[in-house]
Amino acid sequence: MAKSKFYNRRSDEEGFRTTRRLQITLGLIAGIATVLAAIVGAILSRNNDSNLDSSEQALSASSSASPSLSAPAMALINQAGIPCQPSKPPVPNIGEVAIRSPLSGDTLSRHGTVHGTATISGSDQLYFFVYAPGACAYYFQPGAPVNVESDGSWQVSLYLDGNNPGDKVDLYAAVLGPDAQAILGEILHYFDVKHESAYVLQVPTGTRAAHINVELS
């Protein structure tokens, strides 16, 4: 009887130890799995962050890069290929477009308003430039086609904070066809991306323009 109890106790102890070893083994396996999962998660997170950083850098580089210009557009802003043009005698009225005020030779505020009339046909549009002889450049004022009202009138508000009182400038109201408009659209976008004032060193070939000379006050 005592011998039977001994065997039963021994059997219970062995079963307990077996169960305990199994619990420890399962605990180790779970711990290892947790560690591996953490390592894999960290690697994936680092890869995702790296990919995101690369994408953000590529997007930033893409957004900051200046767009390419076609040869005709580049030719209008290529300082090496275009000599500085002197002021020309005023021609305030060419029939299809006219500058009514100010008059040529007048004094005009750097934030003054220019008024005129135009008869635009087909797909032509009216653009306005301020030519600064000192800079040898035609600056867009504003950077878009000028709206011509149904009665043919138009007006442009000048923003010439970069000029000084006493500066002499030429005001150009120019009629442009579709081809010239496409070229100027490229140039406007190019300078918009660069956050610079848009200009050309000469107006496109075939431009018809009324122009006057004024002095800024």
MOWO-V699197 format. One record per backbone hydrogen bond with DSSP energy under -0.5 kcal/mol. CO is the residue of the C=O (numbers start at 1). NH is the residue of the N-H. If there is no record, write none. Layout:
co: [CO & CO]
nh: [NH & NH]
This chain:
co: [1 & 2 & 3 & 4 & 5 & 6 & 7 & 8 & 9 & 10 & 11 & 12 & 13 & 14 & 15 & 16 & 17 & 18 & 19 & 20 & 21 & 22 & 23 & 24 & 25 & 26 & 27 & 28 & 29 & 30 & 31 & 32 & 33 & 34 & 35 & 36 & 37 & 38 & 39 & 40 & 41 & 42 & 43 & 44 & 45 & 46 & 47 & 48 & 49 & 50 & 51 & 52 & 53 & 54 & 55 & 56 & 57 & 58 & 59 & 60 & 61 & 70 & 71 & 72 & 73 & 73 & 74 & 74 & 76 & 76 & 77 & 78 & 78 & 91 & 92 & 94 & 96 & 97 & 98 & 98 & 101 & 103 & 106 & 108 & 109 & 110 & 112 & 114 & 115 & 115 & 116 & 117 & 118 & 121 & 125 & 125 & 126 & 127 & 128 & 129 & 129 & 130 & 130 & 131 & 131 & 132 & 132 & 132 & 137 & 137 & 138 & 139 & 142 & 142 & 146 & 147 & 149 & 152 & 153 & 154 & 156 & 156 & 160 & 164 & 167 & 168 & 169 & 170 & 170 & 171 & 172 & 172 & 173 & 174 & 174 & 175 & 176 & 177 & 178 & 179 & 180 & 181 & 182 & 183 & 184 & 185 & 186 & 187 & 188 & 189 & 190 & 191 & 191 & 192 & 198 & 200 & 204 & 207 & 208 & 210 & 211 & 212 & 213 & 214 & 215 & 216]
nh: [5 & 6 & 7 & 8 & 9 & 10 & 11 & 12 & 13 & 14 & 15 & 16 & 17 & 18 & 19 & 20 & 21 & 22 & 23 & 24 & 25 & 26 & 27 & 28 & 29 & 30 & 31 & 32 & 33 & 34 & 35 & 36 & 37 & 38 & 39 & 40 & 41 & 42 & 43 & 44 & 45 & 46 & 47 & 48 & 49 & 50 & 51 & 52 & 53 & 54 & 55 & 56 & 57 & 58 & 59 & 60 & 61 & 62 & 63 & 64 & 65 & 74 & 75 & 76 & 76 & 77 & 77 & 78 & 201 & 202 & 79 & 81 & 82 & 211 & 99 & 96 & 119 & 94 & 100 & 117 & 115 & 106 & 215 & 217 & 112 & 160 & 158 & 156 & 100 & 101 & 154 & 98 & 120 & 124 & 127 & 176 & 146 & 174 & 141 & 131 & 172 & 132 & 139 & 133 & 170 & 135 & 136 & 137 & 132 & 139 & 200 & 130 & 141 & 144 & 126 & 149 & 152 & 118 & 149 & 116 & 114 & 158 & 163 & 167 & 216 & 133 & 214 & 131 & 172 & 212 & 129 & 174 & 210 & 127 & 176 & 208 & 125 & 181 & 182 & 183 & 184 & 185 & 186 & 187 & 188 & 189 & 190 & 191 & 192 & 193 & 194 & 195 & 196 & 195 & 140 & 138 & 207 & 209 & 175 & 173 & 91 & 171 & 105 & 169 & 108 & 166]
